[in-house]
């Protein structure tokens, strides 16, 4: 009996949700009775699932048929025995199993976000390096609303009142939603999600959950499952949760900060630190890689039109690729730590990013920096957004601009693959075109009766 079958039988599972992540991080797949799942040992899905947009549409025919078989054939999904999670909120005993995707010849599907991360991790493995990351997920709690034209409102807490003003690090403000967070922690424990600290962030009803550091693939699976878990806990308490990068006009955006370090697999030591405890050449080159390469890969960190509202001047998000020690205005912050725990915090990714792709992008930039021995700019003292060292390190500030830069990136094509790069850009351009067709509330408010 396999490890997976043993787990399903011991937990008396009756249904299995067979899932993969699409380009946007949406959970897609099939639900099967446990016996059927074990008999088939996986599932098949049409290739087109990986070229589906966040609106449920598909890329145009030219891109579609250049990337997929004209017959829209299936790919093969194989369950990962190390990516099995109980679903505590279901009526039936249900497990969610994340699958890997392959073609009929057994080759990994290049368009799969999980395969993209595995491809980047293989680069590290070939060097004898082991990346360690720790994500921090920011999100907003809001009242439920069925009208997308209405601005979101903070939910009613235990006191019977909605939160007003900003309550950074307030324990009492976080405790307003204790019943919700108690369910969240209980459900995460059942699923083996390694979450740590809960913090009230700067925005009204904005929170942050930190994950403990660990293996990037395992943590990407955990974040993928966590988003769904938190949404279910919120709905149980008649609240909504959003991971949009900028859901509220006058409030801070939500980020997915990534702490990252690299372990030498032979010695078990952090390669960012020399024997004498000082910063190593690899540490500096990793920063140099992030600075040099991230402008070419921004859509993997900020994948939506809304993502770039978080980068507008005057917001709390860093809009730079500077680095500095204990400096939260830098896009690349170096937290205070012991030499063995030296790490780099990438503050650019949004909470709306696909976790597999965001982890892959950040790790790839650092990898390129180390193998090509890039040099970083000098560290910044003071406010980084007002002290940008180089225009070459500037971030694209619209999705359209970012996709154009990514399209020209030789690094993306070389390391992530021609098909993935083309497919991802096609999906995001299809979403952008869909967005442009929508007449906004701002246009109706200011143009309807004045022009």
Secondary structure, 3 states (H helix, E strand, C coil): CCHHHHHHHHCCCCEEEEEEECCCCCEEEEEEEHHHHHHHCCEEEEHHHHHECCCCCECCHHHHHHHCCCCCCEEEEEEEEEEEEECCCCCCCEEEEEEEEECCCCCECCCCHHHHHHHHHHHHHHHCEEEEEEEEEEEEEEECCCCCCCCCCCCECCCCCECCCCCCCCHHHHHCCHHHHHHHHHHHHHHCCCEEEEEECCCCCEEEEEECCECHHHHHHHHHHHHHHHHHHHHHCCEEEECCCCCCCCCCCCEEEEEEEEEECCCCCECCECCCCCECHHHHHHHHHHHHHHHHCHHHCCCCHHHHHHHCCCCCCCCCCCEEECCCCCCEEECCCCHHHCCEEECCCECCCCHHHHHHHHHHHHHHHHHCCCCCCCCCCCCHHHCCCCHHHCCCCCHHHHHHHHHCCHHHHHHHCHHHHHHHHHHHHHHHHHHHCCCCHHHHHHHCCCC
